[in-house]
Amino acid sequence: MLLGADVVDNIYCVPPCRIAGERRAAAELDLRLRNLATLAVLSETSPTRDERLLPIPVLDALRHDNAVLRSAVDTMGADVTIRDRELALTYQCDRVTQAYGNRLGEKCYRVLWARNEMCLGCPTERAFEDGAPHTSVREIATSSGRPTYLEIAAYPIRSEDGQIRSSLETVRDVTDRVEAEIALRRDKQAAEMANQAKSVFLRTVSHELRTPMNGVLGTAQLLLETPLTAAQRELAETIATSSRNLLVILGDILDLSRLEAGKMTLSSIDFPLGECVAEAIAALAPLARKKGLELCHRAAATVPSRVTGDPTRLRQVLTNLVGNAVKFTRTGQVLVDVATTAGASDGVRVRFAVADTGIGIPAELATTVFDDFTQTNSSGAHELGGTGLGLNISRRLVKLMGGELGFESELGKGSTFWFILPFAVPARQLAPGGYHAADPAQPRAPAATGRSGARVLIVDDDRTNRFLVRAALSRLGYAVDEAADGQVAVDLFAQARYDAVLMDCEMPVMDGYRATAAMRAREGDRRRTPIIALTAHAMIADRDRCLTVGMDDYISKPVEPNRLRDVLERWVQNAGDGAER
């Protein structure tokens, strides 16, 4: 225990030692005595009484050290005790004495906790068992109804022979800290619930908006395929363009939500890099031609023809950057440059740069370009539309793919946005220079039309959607049957053979998930009819659910006829009139 100076000279002794005239020996002795004093204070080990008493200067030093230690204990703000292996108190600080009186020699659990047996999970007992410090927090009920939380920490003390003969224990009131932690956990749970509610809200809004958008955009596209006057065509094109813009805004908001929630997933497949870049550029080529811009694409000979990564997200980033370049460029050109760069220990690092001769970005806005809902403040920028989310989403996607994105810009002269992505390189490659930088200004050859006579079942509770899909499929040469709910679809599926099924997910009577499961159960192992989700749900979890229940592919509404054509061409293998099962 910590003892007063009046009794120190009765217990602190050392073996005989010659110290007079030997400064080095005296210094070593002084250090040894200080260590011994500290050990004695903490562990109650003391030399034998029949040894020679310490000199007065050494006793003064020990008294000073003892006072310092007592002061340190008193300022710790904790109840400090030392227990022996029987859990009896061998030292108690002044705070404990004031609260409980002098209880030396009594069991700690009786003094501090008014118990007749050792506390469950006692940290001191655990410290004796494994020789390591242990900490626990105990909740104490109070008459006020507000619980008190005490943190109990036990530190084993070893004697000179290495044996653990005692343990120092501190008890602190950590009520404020624990209550703050509880409040933090509660706030975290509330935030998670709010984020979940936001996801549900966005999922619902996405579904409800995409369903009528499918009707608007689909009708406008069908209208554009009919003979129209110049004024009528302009009106129809305006409807189609506005619908697509609204779809882009909706997609940006959903992507941002997924990225913020950490639910954006990446694929890893082998794909032709040149084709992926060309597809992204080709989507913007009509707008570039309409504005009189030159849209160019070039690639270095070192760029591999095929890489392993996520082509969908790469195409999305390129589309965002090229779209911005075309949007903010009035005259001149937009150049997409692809090259390899150093720094890849395995695989290849590819640098994509989109340079334009547009309006540029003011220097004062350079640090906010990637912020949410941010657009440049240059003349006419807001007139060009957009949500200001594209660059933010692009930066997040590039970071998610392990890359980096940056830009250089000069006001009035143009901007260059670039990003670098790491890719794995498949073992099978085309010859050097196999990367094909297609000319985006040249229209792509049309894909093959639908297989004549192939039979497709459309399952959707919305009459407008069924009408639009039927019209698109009829133009492609498909024979079409319709069902307004899952149960009707299952009945038709049992009567005829279909080359593909386009399945909505949310329907009355029987939804698309249960209808798919019923169709798969009926087929067994005999054959597998392609079932393609055609739904207004656009979240990643919706796609995963569709594939889990047995669907083969997924198209979110509104559906572009070309997209529908491509998916059916991929899945429909054998044409033929529907035959009775």
TIRO-801489 format. One record per residue: residue in one letter; x, y, z of N, C-alpha, C in turn. Coordinates in steps of 0.1 Angstrom, whole numbers, plus 5000, padded with zeros to 4 digits. Atoms other than C-alpha are relative to their C-alpha. Layout:
N
AXYZXYZXYZ ...
***
This chain:
581
M500849885000500050005000500950125000 L499249874999501150374998500050045015 L499849974986502550455032500550145002 G499549874997503250785049501550005003 A498549994998506850905053500549965013 D499650034987506850845090500349855002 V499750144998506950465085500949954988 V499150045011509050455053501349935005 D498750054995512250405073499949875007 N500250134993510750095090500049894990 I500250115009510349895058501050004988 Y499249995011512650015030501549975004 C498650044997516049835034500749954988 V499250065011518849725011501249925006 P498850074995521749485015501150095002 P498949924998525049625027500750034987 C499449965012526849815000500950125002 R499149894999529850044998499750104989 I500349895009528850374983500850125001 A499249884997531150624999501250014990 G498949975009533550774974499949934986 E500250075013532150564945498750064993 R501149925005529950804925499249904991 R500850095009529050544899499249905007 A500750104992528150284924498850075007 A501149934993526050544943498950034990 A501149975010524150644911499249874997 E500750135003523450274903499149965012 L500850044988522250224939498850095001 D501149915000520050534937498949954991 L501050055010518350404905499449875005 R500550124996517950064920499050025012 L500849974989516450204952498650074995 R501249935005513950424932499149894994 N500850105006512850124912499449915010 L500550094990512549914943498950075008 A501049924993510550194960498750004992 T501350005008508050214931499449865000 L500550134999507749834931499449975013 A500650034987507149824968498750075002 V501249934999504550094966498849934993 L501050065008502649904939499749865004 S500250144998503149544948500249955014 E499950044986503649544986501249905002 T498850084997507049364982500950095008 S499049924992509549485008501149925005 P498850084995513049385019499849965014 T500050054986513649205052500450125009 R499849904990513749415083501450005006 D498750014993517049295095501250054991 E498949945008518949465066500250145004 R499649874996520749795070499050104995 L500949895004518450105069500750094990 L499549925010518850335040500550135006 P499549864996520850665043498950104999 I501049905000518850975050499750064987 P500349955013519251125015499249914991 V500850095007517850815000498649995005 L501450004994514950815024499250124996 D500649875004514251175015499549984985 A500450025014514151074978498849914999 L501250095000511750784985498850075005 R501149934996509551015005499450094989 H500449915011509451254976499349924989 D500650085010508650974951498649955005 N501350054994505950844975499050114999 A501049895001504351184976499550034986 V500449985014504451224938499049894996 L501050115004502750884934498750025006 R501249984993500150964960499250114993 S500649895007499451294942499449964986 A500450045013499251124908498749915002 V501250094998496750864922498850095003 D501149914996494651144937499450084989 T500449925011494451334905499549914988 M500550095011493451024883498550014998 G501550005001489751084890499449865000 A500550145000489350714897500249945014 D499850074988488950484927501149904997 V498950095002492350304929500249915012 T499850104990492849984949501049904995 I499150115003495449704950499549885008 R500550134994494249344957501149904999 D499250125001496149034964499349894993 R500650105008495448704948498749945006 E501250044993492648644974498950114998 L500949895002491048964962499750095012 A500149914989491649134995500750134998 L499449875003492449504995501350015008 T498849984994496049575003500450154999 Y499949855001495849944993498750064995 Q501149925005493050194989500450155000 C499749865001493350554977499150085009 D500849924991491950844996498550014996 R501349995005488850854974499249885005 V500750124995487950494984499950015015 T500149994985488750565021498850105004 Q501149914998486350865020498749944998 A501350065004483650665004499649885009 Y500450134993483850335023500749985013 G499250014988486250395052501249914997 N498850085001489450195059499549855000 R500550145002488549845045501249914996 L498950085003492049705041499949865006 G500150144996492149325042498749944997 E501350065003488449285032500049974985 K500250035014487349134999499550124992 C500449895008486949384971498650004997 Y501450005005483549264960499050045012 R500949964988482149324996500150155002 V499849864997483649664999499450094989 L500449925011482849804964498649974995 W501250045007479849604953499049945010 A500950054989478249484986499549864996 R500350145004478349124973500749905009 N499450114991479148794991500849914991 E499250085008480848644961500650084989 M499349935010483148734933499150044988 C500949965011481548934905500349924987 L499950075013480848764872500850084990 G499249935009483548844847501050105006 C499149914993485749014873501350024992 P498849985008488549184854501349975008 T498950034992490949144883500349855000 E499850155000490448764884500549964986 R499550035014490948754846501550044999 A498749965001494148954850501049915007 F499250104994495448704875500249874992 E499950125007494648424852500950004988 D499250005012496348534820501150115000 G498949904999498648814832499950124991 A500249895009497149074809499050105006 P501049904995495149394816498649974994 H501450035004491349364814499250125004 T500949894998488649624812498549964998 S501450025002484849604816499250125005 V500949894997481949844819498849945007 R501150054993479249784845498950105002 E501249914998475749934847499549995014 I500550004987474650034881498650085001 A501349934999470950114888500150105012 T500149894990470250434908498650035003 S501449974996467250564927499450114991 S500549895009466950854902499549944987 G500550065012466250604874501050014989 R498949985010469350724854501149905004 P498950094996471850434854501450075000 T498649965000475450494862500949894994 Y499150095006478150334842501450015005 L498750004995481450234857501049924992 E498950075008484650134838501049945010 I499150064990486649884858501249944992 A498850045007490249824846501049945010 A499150074991492649574862501349984993 Y498650015005496449564857500849915009 P499250094991498449274870501450065003 I498749944995501649364890500949885003 R499050114998504649134888501150045010 S498949974991507149104916501449974993 E498650015006510949084911500249864995 D499850135005510748704906499049974988 G500950025012508148754878498649945003 Q501350064996505248614898498950125001 I501149904998501848804898499449975014 R500450024987501148854934498850105004 S501149904997498749154932499650064987 S500649935012496649364908499550135004 L500549864998495949734906498750014992 E501349985007492349814898499550155001 T500649875000490850144888498550004996 V501449995003487150234888499750144997 R500349875005485950534868498550014997 D501449975004482550694863500150044985 V499949975014482150684825498550024995 T501549995003478350754825499950104988 D500149905011478751064802500549944987 R499450065012480950874777499149894995 V500950115005478650564776498750054994 E501349945005475550774772500250074986 A499749945013477250964743500149894990 E499950115009478150624727498649944997 I501450055003474550504731499350094991 A500749905008473250824716500649994986 L499450015013475750784687499549884993 R500550125006474650424681498550024996 R501449985003471050534682499950094988 D500049925012471750814657500449934988 K499550085011473650574635498949914995 Q501150095004470650334635498950084993 A501049915006468350624627500450044986 A499549965014470550734598499949884991 E500150125009470650374585498649984996 M501550015003466850354587499650104990 A500449905009466550684570500649974986 N499450035013468950574542499349884994 Q500850115006466950254538498750054995 A501349945005463750454536500250084987 K499749935012465450674510500149914988 S499950105010466350364490498749954995 V501450045004462750244491499350104993 F500649895007461550584481500450014986 L499549995013463850604452499649884991 R500450115008462950254441498650014996 T501449985004459250334442499950114990 V500149895010459750674424500549954987 S499550055013461850504398499049924993 H501050095007459150244391498950084995 E501249935004456350494390500350104989 L499749915011458250734367500349934987 R499650085012459650474344498849944992 T501250065007456250324336499450104991 P500549905010454750644321501050044990 M499049965009458050734306500249904988 N500050115011458050404287499050034990 G501149975009454750504272500350134992 V499749875007455850864263501149974990 L498850025009459250764248499749904989 G500350105010457950454231499050054989 T500949945010455050644215500750094991 A499249915008457350914203500849934990 Q499250075009459650664187499249944989 L500850065011456850484169499450114991 L500549895008455450824158501150044990 L499049955009458850914143500349904988 E499950105011458750594122498950014989 T501149985010455650714104500250134992 P499849885008455350974076499550135008 L500349884992455351324093500450124992 T499549875005455551684082501250045008 A498849954993458651874092499650055014 A500549944987456652054120499749885010 Q500450114992455251724133501249925005 R498850074997458651554132500750075011 E499349924990460151834152499349995014 L500750024987457451804179500249865005 A499850144995457851424181501549985005 E498650004996461651464183500250075014 T499949934988461251714211499449915012 I500550094990459051464230501049895004 A499150114997461551184226501350055007 T498849954994464551404235499850045015 S500349974986462851534266499849885009 S500250134992461951184277501349945003 R498650054997465551074273500750085010 N499449924990466751364293499549985014 L500650044987464351284321500549875004 L499550144996465550924320501550015005 V498649984996469251044323500050065014 I500049944987468351264353499649895011 L500450104990466550974370501149905002 G498950094998469450744363501150055008 D499049934992471850994378499749995015 I500550004986469851024410500149865006 L499950144996469650644413501449955002 D498650044999473350594407500750075012 L499549934989474250864432499649935013 S500550064988472050694458500749875002 R499350134998473650354452501550025004 L498649974996477150504454500150055014 E499949954986476450684486499749895010 A500350114991474950374501501049885000 G499050105002477950164490499549874994 K500650115006475749934470500249984985 M499650015014477249994436501049884998 T499150115002478749664424500650014986 L499350015012481149604396500149864994 S499850135006481449324371501549994995 S498650025004484749174359499949904988 I500150095011484549034324500950044989 D499249965012486649024292499150064990 F500849935010485449274266501050074991 P499249925010486749444235500050155003 L499949864995487949784247499650104989 G500349915011487749954213498550014997 E501450005002484149854208499250075011 C500749934988483149974243500150154998 V499849865002484650314236499250054989 A500749965012483150334202498550015002 E501550004997479650254215499750135008 A500349884992479850534241500150134991 I499849885009481050784214498850004990 A501150015010478450664188498750055005 A501249954994475650744212499950155000 L500049855001476651114211500350054987 A499749965014477551124174498950084994 P501149925006474051244163499950145005 L500049874994474151534187501150094995 A498849935005477651624176499850054986 R500349965014476651624139499050114999 K501149895000473551834147500650135003 K499349884996475852094163501150044991 G498949985009478352074135501449985006 L498850024993481051944157500749884994 E499250125004483851704147500349915012 L499850094988483851404171501049894995 C499050085004487051214168500449905011 H499650114991488450894183501349944995 R498750065004492050774183500649925012 A499450094989494050514202501449974996 A498650045002497750434206500149854997 A499850145004499150114192500249915011 T499750084988500049994227498749965007 V501350034993496349974238499649864997 P500450145003495249604241498650004994 S501350015006492349494221498949955010 R501050054990490649314250500650025014 V499549984986490849384287498949935009 T501050054990489049254319499650115009 G500549894991486949494338498550014999 D501449985001483449644339499750094988 P500249925012482449764304498850105002 T501149924998479149904316500350135007 R499649884992480650144341501050094992 L499149925008483450244317499250074989 R500949935010480850324290499350115007 Q500749904993478950524316500850125002 V499149894998481950734325500350084987 L499749945013482850794289498850084994 T501249935005479250884280499850135007 N500149874993479251144308501050104995 L499049905004482451304298499950054985 V500249965014481851294260498750094999 G501349925000478251424266500250145005 N499749874995479551714287500850084989 A499249935010482151794260499250054988 V500949965011479551794232499150115005 K500949904995477151994254500650145001 F499449874997479552274263500950054989 T499249955011481252304229499150054989 R500849945011479652534203500649984986 T499350025013482252504175501349935003 G498750074999485252294168499949855001 Q499950144999485851944179500049945014 V499850074988485751684206500849884997 L499150115003488551434207500149905012 V499950104990488551104226501349924997 D498750055002492150984230500249895010 V499850124992493050634244501449964999 A498650035001496550544254500449925013 T499650064988498450334279501050095008 T499149914992500450484308500849915009 A499250084991503150364331499449985014 G500450024986502750234366499249875003 A500750134997501049894362500949895003 S499250114996502749624381499549874994 D500750125006500249364367498950054991 G501049955009498049414337500450134993 V499749885008497749754320499250125006 R500749884996496850114330499750084987 V500549935012494750284303499550145003 R500449864997494350664301499050044989 F501149955009491150804285500050155002 A500149854999491151174277498950054990 V501049945009488251374263500350155000 A499649865001489351714250499050074991 D501049925008487051984236500550144998 T499749865002487252334223498850095004 G501249944995484352444244500250135008 I500049874992483652724269501050005011 G499050014989486152604295499350025013 I500549994986485852624333500750125007 P499349894993486552944353500949945011 A499050054990489552904377499449995014 E500650004987487452994407499049895003 L500950124999485152694400500749874999 A499350125002487852444395499949905012 T500050094988487652304431498649955002 T501350054997483852254429499449934988 V500550075012483552084395499449875003 F500550134997483051744411499049995011 D501050004989480551854438498649964994 D501450035004476951734437499350124995 F500949905006474551934415500750134997 T499249885004477352164403500250014985 Q499849985014477552314369500950134999 T499249885001479952574356499150124999 N500849885000478852934359500250084988 S499749935012479853024324498750044993 S501149955007477553214301499349884992 G500850105007474752984289500149865005 A499950144996475752684309498749945005 H501350064995472452644327499049984989 E501050025011470552674295500249874993 L499850125006472152354284499549885007 G500750114993470452144310500949915008 G499250104992471551854332499850035015 T500250004986471551784369501350055007 G498749984994475251854376500549895008 L499650124993475651504389501049914992 G499250095009477551344359501449995005 L498650004996481051444370500249945013 N499950064987480451354406499949854999 I500250145002479151014396501249944993 S498850055008482050964371501249995009 R498850014991484651044398499849885009 R500350114991483050804422500249864993 L499950135007482850524396501449974997 V498650025003486450574385500849965013 K499450044987487550554422499649865003 L500550144997485450244427500749904991 M499350095009487250084397501550005002 G498650004997490650164412500850104993 G499349905009491450464390500050145006 E500049864996491750844392499550084988 L500649915011490051124373500450155003 G499749864999491151484367499750084988 F500349915012490951774343500950124999 E499349875002492752074328499050084992 S501049915008490752374315500550145000 E499749865002491252724302498750074995 L501349945003488252954301500150064986 G500149955014487253024265500749924990 K499250085010489552764250499749855001 G500450145000488252434262500549925012 S499750084988488752154287500549864995 T499750145002490351804288499849935013 F500350094988488851554313500749874997 W499350125002490951244317499849915012 F500050104989490850924338500849884996 I499150115001493150634343499449885007 L500550124994491950284349500949884999 P499250135001493749954357499249894994 F500750115005492749654337500949885000 A499350125002493749294337500049974985 V499950035014494749164302499849854998 P500250145003493248834290501249944993 A498950075007495748574278499950004985 R500250005015494248564243499850144996 Q500149865005494848894225500149994985 L499749995015494649004189501450054999 A498749965002497849104173500150155004 P499949864996499349444183499350094990 G500849915008497249724170498649954997 G501350055003494149514172498950085006 Y501049914996492349784191499450084988 H500649935011489849934167499350125004 A500649874997489150304170499050034989 A501049985011485850314150499850154999 D500349865003484950644134498650025004 P501349984995481950764154499150084991 A500849925009480850994126499349914990 Q500650095010480050694104498949925007 P501050084993476750524112500349855000 R499750144998477050174125499049914991 A500850095008475749884104498849955008 P501150044992472249794115500149855004 A499950144996471949474135498949924993 A500950085006470049184122498650025006 T501449994996466249204124499649875008 G500550124993464148964145499849884991 R500150135007463848604136498549984996 S501450015005460748564114499449885006 G500850114995458148344131500349975014 A499850034986459748334165498950065009 R501149964992457148364192500450055014 V499749934987457348594222498850035008 L501149974991455048624252500450125008 I499949874992454648974267499149995012 V500750014988453648974303500150145007 D499949864995452749324316498550045004 D501449964996449649464335499750144994 D500349875006450049804317499749984985 R500450015014448149814284500950074991 T499149925009450350094270501349934998 N498750075001453549894277499849884990 R500150125009452149584260499850054986 F500249955014451049794230501350044994 L498849955005454449954226501049884997 V499150115002456449634230499549914988 R500650075011454049454206500450064987 A499749935012454549724180501549994996 A498650025003458349704183500349864995 L499650145004458449324181499449974986 S500650035013456049314152500850064988 R499149945010458349544132501349924998 L498850095001461149294140499749864995 G500450135006459149004126499649895011 Y500450104990458148834159498549985001 A501450024997454848674166499850025015 V500149954986453448804199498749955006 D501250024992451048684226500150095012 E500049914989450048894256499349945012 A500650044987449248834293500050125009 A500149884991448049104318500449975014 D499450034987449248914349500749874999 G499250125000451448634359499249874999 Q500750125001448748374363499549974986 V500450025015447448424327501349954993 A498850045007451048404316500449855002 V499750144996451648074334499149904992 D501050085007448447934318500449994985 L499650005014449548044283501349924998 F498750075001453047904289499849855000 A500350144999451547564297499449954987 Q500750055012449647554263500950014988 A499349975012452247684238501550015003 R498549994999456047684232500350144995 Y499649865003457548034233501650004999 D498549995002461048134221500650105010 A499549914989461248404248498850065007 V501049944992459148564275500550135006 L499749874994459248934284499150025012 M500750014987458248954321500150125008 D500049894990457149254341500149935014 C499950054987457749214378498950025010 E501149964991455049404397498749994992 M501350025007451549274386499049955010 P501050064992448249184402499949854998 V500350145000447048834409501349915003 M498750074998450648684404501150094994 D499049915005453748894401501049924991 G499050065009456648824377500949905006 Y499050094993458848654403499349865002 R500750134998456248384412499749934986 A500350065013455248344375501349934994 T498750065005458948284366500349875007 A499750124993459348024393499049894996 A501050105005456147844381500449954987 M499550045013457447844346501249915000 R498850084999460847704356499649865006 A500450134994459147434377499349914990 R500750085010456947324348501049954989 E499050045010459947314324500949885005 G499150104995462147104347501350014993 D498750005006465346994330499849984984 R500250035014463746944295500650124991 R499549895008464447294281499950135009 R500049874993464947654293499650114991 T500449895008462947924277500550135005 P499549874995464648264279498950095006 I500949914993462748484304500850135003 I499349884999463748844303499250105007 A500749904992462749094329499850134993 L500249885007461149394314499250095010 T500649944988460449614344500450155002 A499649864997460449974357500950005012 H499050004989462549864387501450014994 A498749985006466049984381501249995010 M499050024990467949914413500849874998 I499250125002470849664414499349885007 A500650114993468949464440498949944992 D501150055008466049434416500549904989 R499450085010468249294389500549875006 D499550124994469849044413498849915004 R501250084997466348934424499549934988 C500550065012465248874389500849884995 L499250115004468248654381499949895010 T500150114990467848464414498849914998 V501250085001464348354407500049924987 G499950095012465348214373499950084987 M500049925012465148504348501450004994 D498750015007467948514322500750144997 D499449875003468348884315499150115006 Y500749894993467149224326500050134992 I500149885007465949534308499150105008 S500849904992464749844327499350094990 K500849915008462050064313500550155002 P500650025014461750274292500949924991 V499250095009462950024266500250074987 E499749965014464750144235499849884991 P500250115009463749934205501349934996 N498750065003467349874196500549915011 R499650084988468049754231499249875001 L500950125000465049514230500449914989 R499650085011466149394196501349925003 D498750064997469749324207499849895010 V500250104990468649134238499349874995 L500750125006466148914219500949924990 E499150075009468748844192501049915007 R499150084992471048714219499449885006 W500650114993468548484235499249914991 V500950085008466248364208500949914990 Q499250095007467948064193499349934988 N500750085010465447874173498650074996 A501349945004462548034153499149884996 G501050105004459347854146498750035006 D501449984996455647864150499849945014 G500350064987454447804186499349874998 A500650145001453647434190499449975013 E500750044988451347284214501049915009 R499150084992453147134244499449865002 
***
